[in-house]
Amino acid sequence: MIVALVVLAAILLLVGCSVRVITEYERGVVLRFGRVRPGIRGPGLALLAPVTDRLRKVNMQIVTLPVPPQIDITRDNVTVTVEAVIYFRVVDPVKVVVDVEDHSAAILQLAQSSLRSIIGTRDLDDLLAHRELLDQSLEQLIDDPAAEWGVHIDRVEIKDVTLPEPMRRSMSRQAESERERRSRVITAEGELQASQKMADAAEALAERPAALQLRLLQSVVAAAAENNSTLVLPFPVELLRFLEPATPPDERPFAAPTAATPARAARSGGPASDQPPDPTHARRPLAATDGAQADPQLDRPPPAGGPTGPSEVSATVSVAQGGNQT
């Protein structure tokens, strides 16, 4: 009975040593007496010969390997610190197990040396502005030796390029000066275009004087709408000539007096004349012509220096906030 139990325990122990579980993202390489057995064990249960076989599992997932910061001098003698990251995966488990002891450490050392050589052959502007080209060059330098180890380099990215503090201040001043130069050039171009447009507008307004007066009134209205102020400016009477055709003759302020009719000449006891009557007489009431007492203020002649014609009369326009006064 005891012997049977011992044999059963030994069998169970041998079965336990002969069975291995391989996950989905792994592959197995079997070594029998130190020699690689043909074929790669896939995911699931793998049966091994007790005592003689050894199973090496290889991870087939993509591995992220950060590269430590590398300090080097560029081709234009600028000291920079560059950080990178590598993405790789195993494509041949047998080569990884047989050809290289630690493929991750080997790839890390290869990436550091390749990154230093890339930095030494490039200018600072290339490191800052053409990172994609540097990534491709670095990937090619690392992928060629890694392919012999059964590893494929998926991507290589330069994460950061650190510059010394004096170099950063110098580049900041350079960028600020460049922005100031561009702003001045844009301002000068705007002034040039504005002067050209103003010259064209002046030529157009010189051909049409009425448009100049309308533009003046528009400017006055815009100024009165923004601030509570009063603007006084002369209003030329020539502008009113455009309104005379639409005004009745009786309502025109500067209508010329008419010639005396024969009936009026007969009532005054004299012949009709072609000369226009005296303006002061035209303003007298009819009662004064019949011998009544005339108002001395009506008989007073117009003051000297007063307006003698419509062309010498000017009006004053007062523009205030909320309305116009004439």
C-alpha positions in Angstrom: 0.0 0.0 0.0 2.8 2.4 0.9 4.7 1.5 -2.2 1.7 2.3 -4.4 1.3 5.7 -2.8 5.0 6.4 -3.4 4.8 5.4 -7.1 1.6 7.5 -7.5 3.3 10.5 -6.0 6.4 10.0 -8.3 4.1 9.8 -11.3 2.3 13.0 -10.4 5.6 14.8 -9.8 6.9 13.7 -13.2 3.7 14.9 -14.9 3.9 18.2 -13.1 7.5 18.7 -14.2 6.6 17.7 -17.8 3.7 20.1 -18.3 4.1 23.8 -18.8 1.6 26.5 -19.6 2.4 29.1 -22.2 0.2 32.3 -22.4 -1.1 33.9 -25.6 1.6 36.6 -25.8 4.5 34.2 -25.3 6.3 31.6 -27.3 8.4 28.7 -26.0 11.8 27.3 -27.0 12.6 23.8 -25.8 16.2 22.9 -25.0 17.0 19.2 -24.6 20.4 18.5 -23.1 21.3 22.1 -24.1 20.3 21.7 -27.8 17.4 23.6 -29.3 14.6 21.4 -30.3 13.0 22.1 -33.7 9.8 24.0 -33.6 8.4 26.7 -31.4 5.8 25.9 -28.8 2.7 28.0 -29.1 0.2 29.1 -26.3 -1.4 26.4 -24.2 0.0 23.3 -22.6 3.5 22.2 -23.5 4.6 18.6 -22.7 8.3 18.2 -21.9 10.4 15.2 -21.3 11.2 15.0 -17.6 14.7 15.9 -16.5 16.0 16.3 -20.0 14.0 19.2 -21.4 14.1 22.9 -20.4 11.5 25.5 -21.6 12.5 29.1 -22.3 9.6 31.5 -22.6 9.9 34.6 -24.8 7.6 37.6 -24.6 6.3 38.6 -28.0 4.7 41.9 -27.0 5.9 45.4 -28.0 8.4 46.6 -25.4 8.9 50.3 -24.5 12.5 51.0 -23.7 13.4 54.6 -22.6 16.9 55.8 -23.5 18.6 57.8 -20.7 19.5 61.5 -21.4 22.6 61.7 -23.6 24.8 64.9 -23.4 26.8 65.6 -26.5 28.0 68.4 -28.7 26.4 69.2 -32.1 28.2 69.9 -35.3 27.9 73.7 -34.6 29.5 73.3 -31.2 26.3 73.5 -29.0 26.0 71.3 -26.0 22.6 69.6 -25.9 20.9 66.9 -23.8 18.7 64.5 -25.8 16.2 62.0 -24.5 14.6 59.2 -26.7 12.4 56.2 -26.5 12.4 52.9 -28.4 9.5 50.5 -29.3 10.6 47.0 -30.3 9.3 43.5 -30.4 10.7 40.0 -30.8 10.1 38.3 -34.2 12.4 35.2 -33.8 12.4 33.6 -30.3 15.2 31.2 -31.2 17.6 33.9 -32.1 16.7 35.9 -29.0 17.4 32.8 -26.8 20.5 31.6 -28.6 22.3 34.6 -30.2 22.0 37.3 -27.4 22.1 37.0 -23.7 19.9 40.0 -22.9 18.3 41.5 -25.9 16.8 44.5 -24.0 20.2 45.6 -22.6 21.9 45.1 -26.0 19.3 47.3 -27.7 19.6 50.0 -25.0 23.4 50.2 -25.4 23.1 50.3 -29.2 20.5 53.1 -29.0 22.7 55.2 -26.8 25.7 54.9 -29.1 23.6 55.6 -32.2 22.0 58.6 -30.6 25.3 60.1 -29.7 26.6 59.6 -33.3 23.4 61.3 -34.7 23.8 64.3 -32.4 27.5 64.8 -33.4 26.7 64.9 -37.1 23.7 67.3 -37.0 23.3 71.0 -36.4 21.1 72.5 -33.6 18.5 73.7 -36.1 18.1 70.1 -37.4 17.6 68.7 -33.9 14.9 71.3 -33.2 13.1 71.5 -36.6 13.6 68.1 -38.3 13.0 65.5 -35.7 11.2 63.2 -38.0 14.3 62.8 -40.2 16.4 62.2 -37.1 13.9 59.6 -35.9 14.1 57.7 -39.2 17.9 57.8 -39.2 18.1 56.6 -35.7 15.6 53.8 -36.3 17.7 52.6 -39.3 20.9 52.6 -37.3 19.4 50.5 -34.5 17.2 48.2 -36.6 20.0 46.8 -38.8 22.0 45.1 -35.9 18.9 44.3 -34.0 17.5 42.2 -36.9 20.4 39.8 -36.4 19.2 39.2 -32.8 15.6 38.4 -33.8 14.3 41.9 -32.8 12.4 44.3 -34.9 12.5 48.1 -34.1 9.0 49.5 -34.6 9.6 53.2 -33.8 12.2 55.5 -32.3 11.2 58.9 -31.0 13.2 61.8 -29.7 11.3 63.0 -26.7 13.2 66.1 -25.6 16.1 68.3 -26.6 17.4 70.4 -23.6 19.5 73.4 -24.3 21.8 75.3 -21.9 20.2 78.3 -20.2 22.4 81.0 -22.0 21.5 79.4 -25.3 17.8 79.5 -24.5 18.0 83.2 -23.5 19.8 84.0 -26.7 17.2 82.2 -28.8 14.4 84.0 -27.0 15.9 87.4 -27.7 16.4 86.4 -31.4 12.7 85.3 -31.7 11.6 88.5 -30.0 13.6 90.6 -32.4 12.2 88.7 -35.4 8.6 89.3 -34.2 9.3 93.0 -33.7 10.7 93.2 -37.2 7.7 91.5 -38.7 5.3 93.8 -36.8 7.1 96.9 -38.1 7.0 95.7 -41.7 3.3 94.9 -41.4 2.6 98.4 -40.0 4.7 100.1 -42.8 2.8 98.1 -45.5 -0.5 99.1 -43.9 0.4 102.8 -43.9 1.6 102.5 -47.5 -1.7 100.9 -48.6 -3.7 103.5 -46.6 -1.9 106.4 -48.2 -2.5 105.0 -51.7 -6.2 104.6 -51.0 -6.4 108.1 -49.5 -4.7 109.5 -52.6 -7.3 107.7 -54.8 -10.1 109.1 -52.6 -8.7 112.6 -52.8 -8.7 112.4 -56.7 -12.3 111.1 -56.7 -13.5 113.9 -54.3 -11.7 116.5 -56.3 -13.7 115.6 -59.4 -17.0 115.8 -57.5 -17.1 118.8 -55.0 -20.6 117.8 -53.8 -19.3 114.4 -52.6 -16.7 116.2 -50.5 -19.5 118.2 -48.7 -21.5 115.1 -48.1 -18.4 113.4 -46.7 -17.9 116.3 -44.4 -21.4 116.1 -43.1 -21.1 112.3 -42.6 -17.9 112.9 -40.5 -19.7 115.5 -38.4 -22.6 113.1 -37.7 -20.2 110.3 -36.8 -18.2 112.6 -34.4 -21.4 113.9 -32.7 -22.7 110.3 -32.2 -19.6 109.2 -30.3 -18.9 112.1 -27.9 -21.2 114.7 -26.3 -19.7 117.7 -28.0 -20.7 120.7 -30.2 -19.1 121.4 -33.6 -19.5 124.7 -35.4 -18.6 124.9 -39.0 -19.6 127.1 -42.0 -22.3 125.7 -44.2 -21.8 127.0 -47.8 -25.0 128.3 -49.4 -23.9 126.9 -52.8 -25.0 123.5 -51.4 -28.6 124.8 -51.1 -28.7 125.4 -54.8 -29.3 121.7 -55.2 -32.5 122.1 -53.1 -33.9 125.2 -55.0 -35.6 123.3 -57.8 -37.7 121.4 -55.3 -38.7 124.5 -53.2 -41.8 126.7 -54.2 -41.0 130.2 -55.4 -42.9 131.8 -52.5 -40.9 129.9 -49.9 -37.5 130.5 -51.2 -35.5 132.7 -48.8 -33.5 134.4 -51.5 -36.1 134.9 -54.2 -35.5 138.0 -56.5 -38.2 140.7 -56.3 -40.6 141.0 -59.3 -41.1 144.0 -61.5 -43.9 146.5 -60.8 -47.2 145.8 -62.5 -49.1 148.5 -64.5 -51.9 148.5 -61.9 -49.5 149.3 -59.1 -47.9 152.1 -61.2 -51.3 153.7 -61.8 -52.2 153.6 -58.1 -48.9 155.3 -57.2 -49.4 158.0 -59.9 -46.4 157.2 -62.0 -45.5 155.2 -65.1 -44.5 151.6 -64.9 -40.8 151.0 -64.9 -38.6 148.1 -65.8 -36.4 148.7 -62.8 -36.9 146.5 -59.8 -38.5 148.3 -56.8 -36.6 149.3 -53.7 -36.3 146.4 -51.3 -37.1 148.8 -48.4 -40.2 149.9 -50.2 -41.3 146.3 -50.8 -41.2 145.6 -47.1 -43.4 148.7 -46.2 -47.1 148.0 -45.4 -49.8 149.3 -47.8 -51.0 151.7 -45.1 -47.8 153.7 -45.4 -48.3 154.3 -49.1 -51.8 155.8 -48.5 -50.5 158.6 -46.2 -50.7 156.7 -42.8 -48.0 156.8 -40.2 -45.2 154.4 -41.2 -43.2 152.4 -38.8 -39.7 153.9 -38.6 -38.1 150.5 -38.1 -39.6 149.3 -41.4 -38.2 152.4 -43.2 -34.7 151.8 -41.8 -32.3 150.7 -44.6 -30.4 147.5 -44.3 -27.2 147.8 -42.2 -23.9 148.4 -44.0 -21.8 145.4 -44.6 -24.9 143.1 -44.6 -25.4 140.3 -47.2 -25.9 141.7 -50.7 -26.5 138.4 -52.5 -27.1 134.7 -52.0 -23.5 133.8 -52.9 -22.1 135.8 -49.9 -24.5 134.3 -47.3 -23.4 131.5 -45.1 -25.2 129.4 -42.5 -23.9 128.0 -39.2 -24.6 124.4 -38.3 -24.4 123.4 -34.7 -24.3 119.6 -34.1 -24.9 118.3 -30.6 -25.4 115.0 -29.0 -28.9 113.7 -29.7 -29.8 116.1 -32.6 -28.8 118.9 -35.1 -29.5 122.6 -34.7 -29.5 125.1 -37.6 
